[in-house]
């Protein structure tokens, strides 16, 4: 996947350019220590049972029919008390569940509620990382964001600027700020196709670690569109290294999914429960805030 969209890609609203998910959990939950106490957690998602396992709360679901997934076992589940779909030996549905978590299983503390329409809490991670704000961090120039040289505000020029930026050891990633499309109906496909990838309107965001002096001038040699050059604590290569290391731990089912969050300059890591102990461990390993945990199960009342 390219770090930036091509001209053929329809880009709705603002687009965060991130590394794709390294993997998704579709099996047993992570082997992590159980949170202390009897805290109740909640999530909205798919509960599925098939010939291989009983009712499980799925953090990710394969797009098939019938669906396929695996996840945390649910204790106390009763299919006769809820509406569900069944096909080919698979029974499933979308529900809001509440229960206690022992590190591998969710024990229901109240009856589940059907989720209509499907939605709610989803597996953490994913494109864009946790809570990413797509806006350009630079102050808006007087007169607004606009090209300084329209002859160099083209798709080809943007790609040349990207290649140049990525050649620097200090490169920390980039994205396109397309807030000019805020308010456009997401179903208005024709307008989105027309405006989605307009080099004369979007703001090219490039981030670097270290001294930024001369960076904008360097990029301006090839790019004439709106530009925001900003600083970062970690390079893109460092974030990818962290991601690769954590991918190894996904094989032991510790993480649900992982993604580089370019705007947040961190790695987003999805887990069932984001415990303070795991946060401290990752902060100690990689530096405070380098890895942002997002729990699929949220404490009730949070």
Secondary structure in CASP SS format (residue, H / E / C, confidence):
PFRMAT SS
TARGET T0000
AUTHOR 0000-0000-0000
METHOD secondary structure of the structure
MODEL  1
X C 1.00
X C 1.00
X C 1.00
X C 1.00
X C 1.00
X C 1.00
X C 1.00
X C 1.00
X C 1.00
X C 1.00
X C 1.00
X C 1.00
X C 1.00
X C 1.00
X E 1.00
X C 1.00
X C 1.00
X C 1.00
X C 1.00
X C 1.00
X C 1.00
X C 1.00
X C 1.00
X E 1.00
X C 1.00
X C 1.00
X C 1.00
X C 1.00
X C 1.00
X C 1.00
X C 1.00
X C 1.00
X C 1.00
X C 1.00
X C 1.00
X C 1.00
X C 1.00
X C 1.00
X C 1.00
X E 1.00
X E 1.00
X E 1.00
X E 1.00
X E 1.00
X E 1.00
X E 1.00
X E 1.00
X E 1.00
X E 1.00
X E 1.00
X C 1.00
X C 1.00
X E 1.00
X E 1.00
X E 1.00
X E 1.00
X E 1.00
X E 1.00
X C 1.00
X C 1.00
X C 1.00
X E 1.00
X C 1.00
X C 1.00
X C 1.00
X C 1.00
X C 1.00
X E 1.00
X C 1.00
X C 1.00
X E 1.00
X E 1.00
X E 1.00
X E 1.00
X E 1.00
X C 1.00
X C 1.00
X C 1.00
X H 1.00
X H 1.00
X H 1.00
X C 1.00
X C 1.00
X C 1.00
X E 1.00
X E 1.00
X E 1.00
X C 1.00
X C 1.00
X E 1.00
X E 1.00
X E 1.00
X E 1.00
X E 1.00
X E 1.00
X E 1.00
X E 1.00
X E 1.00
X E 1.00
X E 1.00
X E 1.00
X C 1.00
X C 1.00
X C 1.00
X E 1.00
X E 1.00
X E 1.00
X E 1.00
X C 1.00
X C 1.00
X C 1.00
X C 1.00
X E 1.00
X E 1.00
X C 1.00
X C 1.00
X C 1.00
X C 1.00
X C 1.00
X C 1.00
X C 1.00
X C 1.00
X C 1.00
X C 1.00
X C 1.00
X C 1.00
X C 1.00
X C 1.00
X C 1.00
X C 1.00
X C 1.00
X C 1.00
X C 1.00
X C 1.00
X C 1.00
X C 1.00
X C 1.00
X C 1.00
X C 1.00
X C 1.00
X C 1.00
X C 1.00
X C 1.00
X C 1.00
X C 1.00
X C 1.00
X C 1.00
X C 1.00
X C 1.00
X H 1.00
X H 1.00
X H 1.00
X C 1.00
X C 1.00
X H 1.00
X H 1.00
X H 1.00
X H 1.00
X H 1.00
X H 1.00
X H 1.00
X H 1.00
X H 1.00
X H 1.00
X H 1.00
X H 1.00
X C 1.00
X C 1.00
X C 1.00
X C 1.00
X E 1.00
X E 1.00
X E 1.00
X E 1.00
X E 1.00
X E 1.00
X E 1.00
X C 1.00
X H 1.00
X H 1.00
X H 1.00
X C 1.00
X C 1.00
X C 1.00
X C 1.00
X C 1.00
X C 1.00
X C 1.00
X H 1.00
X H 1.00
X H 1.00
X H 1.00
X H 1.00
X H 1.00
X H 1.00
X C 1.00
X C 1.00
X C 1.00
X C 1.00
X C 1.00
X C 1.00
X C 1.00
X E 1.00
X E 1.00
X E 1.00
X E 1.00
X E 1.00
X E 1.00
X C 1.00
X C 1.00
X C 1.00
X C 1.00
X C 1.00
X C 1.00
X H 1.00
X H 1.00
X H 1.00
X H 1.00
X H 1.00
X H 1.00
X C 1.00
X C 1.00
X C 1.00
X C 1.00
X C 1.00
X E 1.00
X E 1.00
X E 1.00
X E 1.00
X E 1.00
X E 1.00
X C 1.00
X C 1.00
X C 1.00
X C 1.00
X H 1.00
X H 1.00
X H 1.00
X H 1.00
X H 1.00
X H 1.00
X H 1.00
X H 1.00
X H 1.00
X H 1.00
X H 1.00
X H 1.00
X H 1.00
X H 1.00
X H 1.00
X C 1.00
X C 1.00
X C 1.00
X C 1.00
X C 1.00
X C 1.00
X E 1.00
X E 1.00
X E 1.00
X E 1.00
X E 1.00
X C 1.00
X C 1.00
X C 1.00
X C 1.00
X E 1.00
X E 1.00
X E 1.00
X E 1.00
X E 1.00
X E 1.00
X C 1.00
X C 1.00
X C 1.00
X C 1.00
X H 1.00
X H 1.00
X H 1.00
X H 1.00
X H 1.00
X H 1.00
X H 1.00
X H 1.00
X H 1.00
X H 1.00
X H 1.00
X C 1.00
X C 1.00
X C 1.00
X C 1.00
X E 1.00
X E 1.00
X E 1.00
X E 1.00
X E 1.00
X C 1.00
X C 1.00
X E 1.00
X E 1.00
X C 1.00
X C 1.00
X C 1.00
END
